[in-house]
Amino acid sequence: MKSKQLMYRFIIKTYTLKKKIKMMRDKENFLDVLIKSNGHHNILDLGAQIGLDENATMEIVTQLLAEFKIEYIVNGICDYSLMRSQNRKNRTTKS
């Protein structure tokens, strides 16, 4: 392979890795804000609080649903809540 091709591949892989790391951080931040909100804010407002647009917020919500970290449940203003097992873990770690 030529050095230009290797450099191009390296740049693409680095960019992809940075994007994944940012998504993971955003997901953890969103989950923390959701926990603190306790159902008092809409998910789009929560995403805006941490600097996410509507599309990024919905992508994070979709991922959290797929990972079974949150569930769709009417909980005050917010339609999403932590999964019950997650609630139990948080209560035991706070005590």
HELIX and SHEET records of a PDB file:
HELIX    1   1 SER A    3  SER A   37  1                                  35    
HELIX    2   2 ILE A   43  GLN A   49  1                                   7    
HELIX    3   3 GLU A   54  ALA A   66  1                                  13    
HELIX    4   4 ARG A   84  LYS A   94  1                                  11    
SHEET    1   A 2 ILE A  70  ASN A  75  0                                        
SHEET    2   A 2 CYS A  78  LEU A  82 -1                                        
END                                                                             
